[in-house]
Amino acid sequence: MEFLYKFPESLQIGSGEAIDLAVKAFSRNNRETLGLIKSAIIASINSINSLLEAIPWPVMILVVAYLGWRVSKKLYVGPMYAAMLFFVGMCGLWNNMLETISMVIVAVFLSVIMGFPMGIIVAMSKRTSTIVRPVLDLMQTMPAFVYLVPAVILFSPGKTPALIATTIYAVVPMVRMTNLGIVHVDKEMVEAASSFGSTKIQLLAKVQIPQAMPSIMAGINQTIMMAMSMVVTCALIGANGLGMEILLATNRTEMGKALMPGIAIVIIAIILDRLTQGMVKKEAVSE
């Protein structure tokens, strides 16, 4: 009766060795192409980081404070954001923060570039939606660590696999929210535009996308939050920034040194979240 309680070895198909061999073979056969992709990604992250470093820290704090006040229309929000960023600088984490923000900016940009058109395609085609939805469900429920392994095999540890893993993890809400926004556009508005002779492209550009903009902005907000959540995880494969500081402090069991970058990540996430949420509310009010 032992076979009823222990799964037979003869029925087991292994634990993914074939996939590992295929990924490694692909990496060997496409080294030049992967090298070009790696160079482009590193150059983009370094360019954003250099641009941020060129901005004097008082100017950046003032800009964030102004945006906070502008978006929220509350006097206390701007000084509060300024104080939060000033605290990050006081902790000696300003440059680490800029590195983290650089990676988040590039990851969010790539997620929007890929997710926005994909969301439109899914919204316009039921057949595509039937195929893509299970894939999105798989991507959203898959543990984040799973994305790191193939990225490291293809590009070796560093910024490149970290960015690719972050982009894959963060693109899902962009696709979903774009799709949701376009699908739920008022049917009467769509029918009225169609009756006046609008083509599908005109209907999409002048009616559906503008009406879906609050949902699209919410997708960007969620994409930013998902990218921020990968910061610490990507430190495991060599991504510098606040996540690396947390990882090093954790390995040394230094609670204080782990707490400060952790608070810094929370501060950045709060500021980015509130700014993008404010933009979403503005879009909703304008509609």
N, C-alpha and C positions, 0 to 999 in steps of 0.2 A: 504493500500500500504506500510505499515511500514516494512513488511517482506522483501520487495525488497531492503531496505537500511540497515537493521540490520540482521545479520546472525542468523538464528533460533537456540535457545538454545537446542532444541530437536535433532539437527544434530551434536552438538558438542561432541567430544569424550574425553574431559578433556585436561589437560596440562601436562601429564606425571606422574601422581601419581602412576600408576602401575609400571612404570620403577623405581621410587624411592623405592617402596616397595620391588621390586625384588633385587635391588642392596643392600639394607639394610639386606634383608634375606640372601643373599649370604655372606655378611660380617659376620653375626652372625654364619652361619654354617661352615665357613672356617677360623675361627680366628687363629688356630694354623698354618696353611699353610701361611696365610697372615702375621702372626707374623715372621715366618722364612724369608719370602721375605723382610720384612721391616728391619730385623736385617742384612741381607746380603747387602742390599742397603746402609744402614747407615755405615756399616763397610767398604764398598768399597769407599764411599765418604770420610770418615774420614782417611782412609789409604792414599789416594791420597793427601789429604790436609796435613797430617803429613809429607809425602815425600816432598812436596813443601816447607813446613815450615822448613824442615831440610837443605834446600839449602840456603846458605848465600845470602842475597839480592844482594851484588855486583857481585857474581858469576852468579846469574840468569840474571841480566842485561847484563853482558858480553856475556853470551850464546845467549841471544836473539839478541844482536847486531851482533854477529858473524853469526848467522843464517840469519839475514836480509841482511848482506853483501854477504854471500855465495849464497843465492837464487837470489838476484837481480844483483849481480856483480857491484854494484854502491857504491862508497866509502862513500857517505853521508848518505846512508840508515841506516847502523849500528849505527852511533852516534845519528841519529834522533830517532830510536827506543829506544836506551838507555836513551835519554833525556825524552822521553814520559813516560817510566816506572819510571824513577827517579821522575818525576812530580807526579805520582800516590802515591809514597812513601812520598813525601813532603806534600801531602794533608792528610796524616794519614790514608790512605785507603789500605795499603799494605796487611794486613791480610784479609780484606774484599775481596780484589781482588783475593787472593789465594783461599778463600772459593768459590767464583764464578767460578774460573777456574776449581776447583776440580769437581764441579757439571757438568760443561760443558764437561769436559773430560770423565766422566762416561757416561753422556747422549749420547755423540757422539760415544763412544765405543759400547754402546748397540744398537744405531741406525745403525751402520755399521754392527754389528754382525747379526742383524735381516734384515736390508735392502738389503745387498749385495746378500745373497742367494735368497731372495725373488725376487730381480731384475733379477737374472739369470733364475729363474723358470718362471717368466712372459715372459722373452725374448724367452724361449725355447718352450712355450706352448701357442698357440693362444686362446685356451679355457680358460686357467687360466688368460690370459691377459684380456679377455672379462669380467671376473668376478672381477678382482682386480682393473682395471682402474677406474670404478665408485666409488669403496671404497676409492681409493687414492684421487679422486676428492673431495669426501665428507670430508675426513680428512684434505685436504689442505684448503678448504673453510670454514670449521667449525670454529667459533670464539674460540680463545684460552681459554677463560674463561670456556667454556663448559667442557674441559678436566679436569679442577680442581675439579669440584664437585664430580664426582664418585671416583676420586682418594682420596679425603679427607674422603669420607664416608667409603672407604675400609681401609685406613691406618691412619686416623686422621692427623691433620695438622703437617707439618714438612718437612724434607728433602725428605722423601720417596714419598709422592704424588707429590711434586715438580719435582722430577726426572722422575717419570712415565709420568706426563703430558708433560714435556719437550721432552722426548724420542718419545712419540706418535706424537708430533707436528713436530719433526725434522726428523723422519725416512722417510717421503714421498720423499724428493728430492734424497735420497740415492737410493731408489727403482727405481724412474723414470730415473735417470741418468745412473744407471747400465744397466737397460733395454735398454735405448736409445743407449748406447755405443755398446752393444753386437749386437743389431738388425742392426746397421749401419756399422758393419765390412764389409770390401770389400768382395763381394760374390766370386770374382775370387780366393782370397786367401783361402776362405773356401772350394771351389770346388777343388782347387789344393791339399789341405791337405786331403780331403776326398778321392781323386783319388789315393793317396799314401797309403791308407788303415788305416787312422786315425779313431779311435773309437770316439764316441760322447764326452766321457770324455777327451780324448787326444786333440780333436779339441777345446774343451772349454778351457782347461788348457794351451795349447801351442799356440793357434792362437787367439781365440775370446777375452779372458780376457786380454792378453797382448796388443792387438790392441785397446781394449776398455778402457785401463788404463787412458788416459787423461780425458775421460768422467766420469770415476769412481772417479778420483781425484776431478773433478769439483763437483761431488755429495757430496763428503766429505766436500768440501769448503762450499757448500750451507747448509749442515747439521749443520756445526759449526755456521754459521750465524743465522740459525733458532733457534738453542739452545740459542745463545746469546740474541736473541730477546725476549725469554721467561723469562729472568732473573728478570726483574721488575715485571712481571705478577705473577711469582711464589712467590714473596715476600708476596703476599696477603694471602698465605696459610702457612706462617712460614718459608720460605727458607731464611736463613741468607746470608749475602754477600752484594754486592753493591746495589742490588735491595732493600734490607731491609732498607738501609740507605736512599735511595730515598723515599721509602714509608713513613718512619718516618718523614723525613723533609717535605714531602707534607702534612701529617696530621697536622703538626705544622705550616704550611705555611711559612717555612724558605727557601727562594729561594736560598740563597748562599749554604746552606748545601745540597740542592737537586742538585745544579748545579755541584758540584765537583764530586760526584759519577757518575753522568750522563756523565761527560767528561771522567772519568776513564773507563766506559763501552765502550764508543766510541773508546778510545785508544786501549783497548784489542781487540775489534772487528776489528779495522784497522790492527793491527799487525797480528792477526790470519788470516785475509782475505788475506793480502799481502803475507804471508809466504806460505799458501796453494795454492794461485794463482801462485806463483813462481814455486811451485812443479808441478802444472798442465802444465805450459809452458815448463818446462824441459822434462816432459813426452812426450809432443807433439813434441818437437824438436828431441828427441831421436827416435821417430817413423819415 
